[in-house]
Amino acid sequence: MHILWTILAGLAAGFIAKAIYPGREHMGWIVTTLLGIAGSFVATYGGQWLHLYQAGERAGFIGAIVGALVLLFVYGLIKKKAK
């Protein structure tokens, strides 16, 4: 059940991150969702591993948004270099 919550939080985090960092990547909602889920997994389990917060805390959701923002930024850099 915890993984399902992380996926749903990643979905929300991806859309919030895309609203904060609009850019011109022209990616669809599927890529945004996948980057949000990946950012959520990295931030959630990375933050718990570093003992920054425990499972279920609000800081985990904020961390998921930050993780998604970082992945959106990296995705933009990679996409620019590929052109």
Phi and psi in radians as a Rosetta constraint file:
Dihedral C 1 N 2 CA 2 C 2 CIRCULARHARMONIC -1.140 0.35
Dihedral N 2 CA 2 C 2 N 3 CIRCULARHARMONIC -0.659 0.35
Dihedral C 2 N 3 CA 3 C 3 CIRCULARHARMONIC -1.164 0.35
Dihedral N 3 CA 3 C 3 N 4 CIRCULARHARMONIC -0.675 0.35
Dihedral C 3 N 4 CA 4 C 4 CIRCULARHARMONIC -1.087 0.35
Dihedral N 4 CA 4 C 4 N 5 CIRCULARHARMONIC -0.735 0.35
Dihedral C 4 N 5 CA 5 C 5 CIRCULARHARMONIC -1.097 0.35
Dihedral N 5 CA 5 C 5 N 6 CIRCULARHARMONIC -0.705 0.35
Dihedral C 5 N 6 CA 6 C 6 CIRCULARHARMONIC -1.115 0.35
Dihedral N 6 CA 6 C 6 N 7 CIRCULARHARMONIC -0.683 0.35
Dihedral C 6 N 7 CA 7 C 7 CIRCULARHARMONIC -1.155 0.35
Dihedral N 7 CA 7 C 7 N 8 CIRCULARHARMONIC -0.777 0.35
Dihedral C 7 N 8 CA 8 C 8 CIRCULARHARMONIC -1.152 0.35
Dihedral N 8 CA 8 C 8 N 9 CIRCULARHARMONIC -0.694 0.35
Dihedral C 8 N 9 CA 9 C 9 CIRCULARHARMONIC -1.149 0.35
Dihedral N 9 CA 9 C 9 N 10 CIRCULARHARMONIC -0.624 0.35
Dihedral C 9 N 10 CA 10 C 10 CIRCULARHARMONIC -1.146 0.35
Dihedral N 10 CA 10 C 10 N 11 CIRCULARHARMONIC -0.648 0.35
Dihedral C 10 N 11 CA 11 C 11 CIRCULARHARMONIC -1.055 0.35
Dihedral N 11 CA 11 C 11 N 12 CIRCULARHARMONIC -0.871 0.35
Dihedral C 11 N 12 CA 12 C 12 CIRCULARHARMONIC -1.141 0.35
Dihedral N 12 CA 12 C 12 N 13 CIRCULARHARMONIC -0.722 0.35
Dihedral C 12 N 13 CA 13 C 13 CIRCULARHARMONIC -1.113 0.35
Dihedral N 13 CA 13 C 13 N 14 CIRCULARHARMONIC -0.658 0.35
Dihedral C 13 N 14 CA 14 C 14 CIRCULARHARMONIC -1.101 0.35
Dihedral N 14 CA 14 C 14 N 15 CIRCULARHARMONIC -0.757 0.35
Dihedral C 14 N 15 CA 15 C 15 CIRCULARHARMONIC -1.216 0.35
Dihedral N 15 CA 15 C 15 N 16 CIRCULARHARMONIC -0.655 0.35
Dihedral C 15 N 16 CA 16 C 16 CIRCULARHARMONIC -1.172 0.35
Dihedral N 16 CA 16 C 16 N 17 CIRCULARHARMONIC -0.743 0.35
Dihedral C 16 N 17 CA 17 C 17 CIRCULARHARMONIC -1.098 0.35
Dihedral N 17 CA 17 C 17 N 18 CIRCULARHARMONIC -0.687 0.35
Dihedral C 17 N 18 CA 18 C 18 CIRCULARHARMONIC -1.165 0.35
Dihedral N 18 CA 18 C 18 N 19 CIRCULARHARMONIC -0.586 0.35
Dihedral C 18 N 19 CA 19 C 19 CIRCULARHARMONIC -1.221 0.35
Dihedral N 19 CA 19 C 19 N 20 CIRCULARHARMONIC -0.603 0.35
Dihedral C 19 N 20 CA 20 C 20 CIRCULARHARMONIC -1.323 0.35
Dihedral N 20 CA 20 C 20 N 21 CIRCULARHARMONIC -0.736 0.35
Dihedral C 20 N 21 CA 21 C 21 CIRCULARHARMONIC -2.014 0.35
Dihedral N 21 CA 21 C 21 N 22 CIRCULARHARMONIC 1.375 0.35
Dihedral C 21 N 22 CA 22 C 22 CIRCULARHARMONIC -1.164 0.35
Dihedral N 22 CA 22 C 22 N 23 CIRCULARHARMONIC -0.836 0.35
Dihedral C 22 N 23 CA 23 C 23 CIRCULARHARMONIC 0.925 0.35
Dihedral N 23 CA 23 C 23 N 24 CIRCULARHARMONIC -2.985 0.35
Dihedral C 23 N 24 CA 24 C 24 CIRCULARHARMONIC -2.225 0.35
Dihedral N 24 CA 24 C 24 N 25 CIRCULARHARMONIC 0.734 0.35
Dihedral C 24 N 25 CA 25 C 25 CIRCULARHARMONIC -1.314 0.35
Dihedral N 25 CA 25 C 25 N 26 CIRCULARHARMONIC -0.390 0.35
Dihedral C 25 N 26 CA 26 C 26 CIRCULARHARMONIC 0.923 0.35
Dihedral N 26 CA 26 C 26 N 27 CIRCULARHARMONIC 0.766 0.35
Dihedral C 26 N 27 CA 27 C 27 CIRCULARHARMONIC -1.639 0.35
Dihedral N 27 CA 27 C 27 N 28 CIRCULARHARMONIC 2.619 0.35
Dihedral C 27 N 28 CA 28 C 28 CIRCULARHARMONIC -1.397 0.35
Dihedral N 28 CA 28 C 28 N 29 CIRCULARHARMONIC -3.125 0.35
Dihedral C 28 N 29 CA 29 C 29 CIRCULARHARMONIC -1.255 0.35
Dihedral N 29 CA 29 C 29 N 30 CIRCULARHARMONIC -0.405 0.35
Dihedral C 29 N 30 CA 30 C 30 CIRCULARHARMONIC -1.209 0.35
Dihedral N 30 CA 30 C 30 N 31 CIRCULARHARMONIC -0.807 0.35
Dihedral C 30 N 31 CA 31 C 31 CIRCULARHARMONIC -1.149 0.35
Dihedral N 31 CA 31 C 31 N 32 CIRCULARHARMONIC -0.710 0.35
Dihedral C 31 N 32 CA 32 C 32 CIRCULARHARMONIC -1.049 0.35
Dihedral N 32 CA 32 C 32 N 33 CIRCULARHARMONIC -0.745 0.35
Dihedral C 32 N 33 CA 33 C 33 CIRCULARHARMONIC -1.133 0.35
Dihedral N 33 CA 33 C 33 N 34 CIRCULARHARMONIC -0.777 0.35
Dihedral C 33 N 34 CA 34 C 34 CIRCULARHARMONIC -1.117 0.35
Dihedral N 34 CA 34 C 34 N 35 CIRCULARHARMONIC -0.711 0.35
Dihedral C 34 N 35 CA 35 C 35 CIRCULARHARMONIC -1.159 0.35
Dihedral N 35 CA 35 C 35 N 36 CIRCULARHARMONIC -0.652 0.35
Dihedral C 35 N 36 CA 36 C 36 CIRCULARHARMONIC -1.138 0.35
Dihedral N 36 CA 36 C 36 N 37 CIRCULARHARMONIC -0.726 0.35
Dihedral C 36 N 37 CA 37 C 37 CIRCULARHARMONIC -1.148 0.35
Dihedral N 37 CA 37 C 37 N 38 CIRCULARHARMONIC -0.755 0.35
Dihedral C 37 N 38 CA 38 C 38 CIRCULARHARMONIC -1.106 0.35
Dihedral N 38 CA 38 C 38 N 39 CIRCULARHARMONIC -0.762 0.35
Dihedral C 38 N 39 CA 39 C 39 CIRCULARHARMONIC -1.103 0.35
Dihedral N 39 CA 39 C 39 N 40 CIRCULARHARMONIC -0.642 0.35
Dihedral C 39 N 40 CA 40 C 40 CIRCULARHARMONIC -1.151 0.35
Dihedral N 40 CA 40 C 40 N 41 CIRCULARHARMONIC -0.774 0.35
Dihedral C 40 N 41 CA 41 C 41 CIRCULARHARMONIC -1.093 0.35
Dihedral N 41 CA 41 C 41 N 42 CIRCULARHARMONIC -0.795 0.35
Dihedral C 41 N 42 CA 42 C 42 CIRCULARHARMONIC -1.108 0.35
Dihedral N 42 CA 42 C 42 N 43 CIRCULARHARMONIC -0.833 0.35
Dihedral C 42 N 43 CA 43 C 43 CIRCULARHARMONIC -1.224 0.35
Dihedral N 43 CA 43 C 43 N 44 CIRCULARHARMONIC -0.707 0.35
Dihedral C 43 N 44 CA 44 C 44 CIRCULARHARMONIC -1.135 0.35
Dihedral N 44 CA 44 C 44 N 45 CIRCULARHARMONIC -0.945 0.35
Dihedral C 44 N 45 CA 45 C 45 CIRCULARHARMONIC -1.349 0.35
Dihedral N 45 CA 45 C 45 N 46 CIRCULARHARMONIC -0.521 0.35
Dihedral C 45 N 46 CA 46 C 46 CIRCULARHARMONIC -1.183 0.35
Dihedral N 46 CA 46 C 46 N 47 CIRCULARHARMONIC -0.755 0.35
Dihedral C 46 N 47 CA 47 C 47 CIRCULARHARMONIC -1.155 0.35
Dihedral N 47 CA 47 C 47 N 48 CIRCULARHARMONIC -0.637 0.35
Dihedral C 47 N 48 CA 48 C 48 CIRCULARHARMONIC -1.248 0.35
Dihedral N 48 CA 48 C 48 N 49 CIRCULARHARMONIC -0.641 0.35
Dihedral C 48 N 49 CA 49 C 49 CIRCULARHARMONIC -1.148 0.35
Dihedral N 49 CA 49 C 49 N 50 CIRCULARHARMONIC -0.634 0.35
Dihedral C 49 N 50 CA 50 C 50 CIRCULARHARMONIC -1.463 0.35
Dihedral N 50 CA 50 C 50 N 51 CIRCULARHARMONIC 0.010 0.35
Dihedral C 50 N 51 CA 51 C 51 CIRCULARHARMONIC 1.071 0.35
Dihedral N 51 CA 51 C 51 N 52 CIRCULARHARMONIC 0.627 0.35
Dihedral C 51 N 52 CA 52 C 52 CIRCULARHARMONIC -1.418 0.35
Dihedral N 52 CA 52 C 52 N 53 CIRCULARHARMONIC -0.558 0.35
Dihedral C 52 N 53 CA 53 C 53 CIRCULARHARMONIC -2.773 0.35
Dihedral N 53 CA 53 C 53 N 54 CIRCULARHARMONIC 2.915 0.35
Dihedral C 53 N 54 CA 54 C 54 CIRCULARHARMONIC -1.783 0.35
Dihedral N 54 CA 54 C 54 N 55 CIRCULARHARMONIC 2.915 0.35
Dihedral C 54 N 55 CA 55 C 55 CIRCULARHARMONIC -1.085 0.35
Dihedral N 55 CA 55 C 55 N 56 CIRCULARHARMONIC 2.374 0.35
Dihedral C 55 N 56 CA 56 C 56 CIRCULARHARMONIC 1.585 0.35
Dihedral N 56 CA 56 C 56 N 57 CIRCULARHARMONIC -0.042 0.35
Dihedral C 56 N 57 CA 57 C 57 CIRCULARHARMONIC -1.445 0.35
Dihedral N 57 CA 57 C 57 N 58 CIRCULARHARMONIC 2.707 0.35
Dihedral C 57 N 58 CA 58 C 58 CIRCULARHARMONIC -1.121 0.35
Dihedral N 58 CA 58 C 58 N 59 CIRCULARHARMONIC -0.507 0.35
Dihedral C 58 N 59 CA 59 C 59 CIRCULARHARMONIC -1.064 0.35
Dihedral N 59 CA 59 C 59 N 60 CIRCULARHARMONIC -0.486 0.35
Dihedral C 59 N 60 CA 60 C 60 CIRCULARHARMONIC -1.133 0.35
Dihedral N 60 CA 60 C 60 N 61 CIRCULARHARMONIC -0.681 0.35
Dihedral C 60 N 61 CA 61 C 61 CIRCULARHARMONIC -1.219 0.35
Dihedral N 61 CA 61 C 61 N 62 CIRCULARHARMONIC -0.696 0.35
Dihedral C 61 N 62 CA 62 C 62 CIRCULARHARMONIC -1.116 0.35
Dihedral N 62 CA 62 C 62 N 63 CIRCULARHARMONIC -0.711 0.35
Dihedral C 62 N 63 CA 63 C 63 CIRCULARHARMONIC -1.095 0.35
Dihedral N 63 CA 63 C 63 N 64 CIRCULARHARMONIC -0.632 0.35
Dihedral C 63 N 64 CA 64 C 64 CIRCULARHARMONIC -1.139 0.35
Dihedral N 64 CA 64 C 64 N 65 CIRCULARHARMONIC -0.685 0.35
Dihedral C 64 N 65 CA 65 C 65 CIRCULARHARMONIC -1.139 0.35
Dihedral N 65 CA 65 C 65 N 66 CIRCULARHARMONIC -0.759 0.35
Dihedral C 65 N 66 CA 66 C 66 CIRCULARHARMONIC -1.110 0.35
Dihedral N 66 CA 66 C 66 N 67 CIRCULARHARMONIC -0.732 0.35
Dihedral C 66 N 67 CA 67 C 67 CIRCULARHARMONIC -1.075 0.35
Dihedral N 67 CA 67 C 67 N 68 CIRCULARHARMONIC -0.722 0.35
Dihedral C 67 N 68 CA 68 C 68 CIRCULARHARMONIC -1.168 0.35
Dihedral N 68 CA 68 C 68 N 69 CIRCULARHARMONIC -0.653 0.35
Dihedral C 68 N 69 CA 69 C 69 CIRCULARHARMONIC -1.091 0.35
Dihedral N 69 CA 69 C 69 N 70 CIRCULARHARMONIC -0.750 0.35
Dihedral C 69 N 70 CA 70 C 70 CIRCULARHARMONIC -1.097 0.35
Dihedral N 70 CA 70 C 70 N 71 CIRCULARHARMONIC -0.761 0.35
Dihedral C 70 N 71 CA 71 C 71 CIRCULARHARMONIC -1.173 0.35
Dihedral N 71 CA 71 C 71 N 72 CIRCULARHARMONIC -0.633 0.35
Dihedral C 71 N 72 CA 72 C 72 CIRCULARHARMONIC -1.098 0.35
Dihedral N 72 CA 72 C 72 N 73 CIRCULARHARMONIC -0.719 0.35
Dihedral C 72 N 73 CA 73 C 73 CIRCULARHARMONIC -1.124 0.35
Dihedral N 73 CA 73 C 73 N 74 CIRCULARHARMONIC -0.799 0.35
Dihedral C 73 N 74 CA 74 C 74 CIRCULARHARMONIC -1.128 0.35
Dihedral N 74 CA 74 C 74 N 75 CIRCULARHARMONIC -0.715 0.35
Dihedral C 74 N 75 CA 75 C 75 CIRCULARHARMONIC -1.051 0.35
Dihedral N 75 CA 75 C 75 N 76 CIRCULARHARMONIC -0.726 0.35
Dihedral C 75 N 76 CA 76 C 76 CIRCULARHARMONIC -1.100 0.35
Dihedral N 76 CA 76 C 76 N 77 CIRCULARHARMONIC -0.713 0.35
Dihedral C 76 N 77 CA 77 C 77 CIRCULARHARMONIC -1.137 0.35
Dihedral N 77 CA 77 C 77 N 78 CIRCULARHARMONIC -0.763 0.35
Dihedral C 77 N 78 CA 78 C 78 CIRCULARHARMONIC -1.144 0.35
Dihedral N 78 CA 78 C 78 N 79 CIRCULARHARMONIC -0.706 0.35
Dihedral C 78 N 79 CA 79 C 79 CIRCULARHARMONIC -1.157 0.35
Dihedral N 79 CA 79 C 79 N 80 CIRCULARHARMONIC -0.635 0.35
Dihedral C 79 N 80 CA 80 C 80 CIRCULARHARMONIC -1.164 0.35
Dihedral N 80 CA 80 C 80 N 81 CIRCULARHARMONIC -0.699 0.35
Dihedral C 80 N 81 CA 81 C 81 CIRCULARHARMONIC -1.245 0.35
Dihedral N 81 CA 81 C 81 N 82 CIRCULARHARMONIC -0.456 0.35
Dihedral C 81 N 82 CA 82 C 82 CIRCULARHARMONIC -1.280 0.35
Dihedral N 82 CA 82 C 82 N 83 CIRCULARHARMONIC -0.388 0.35
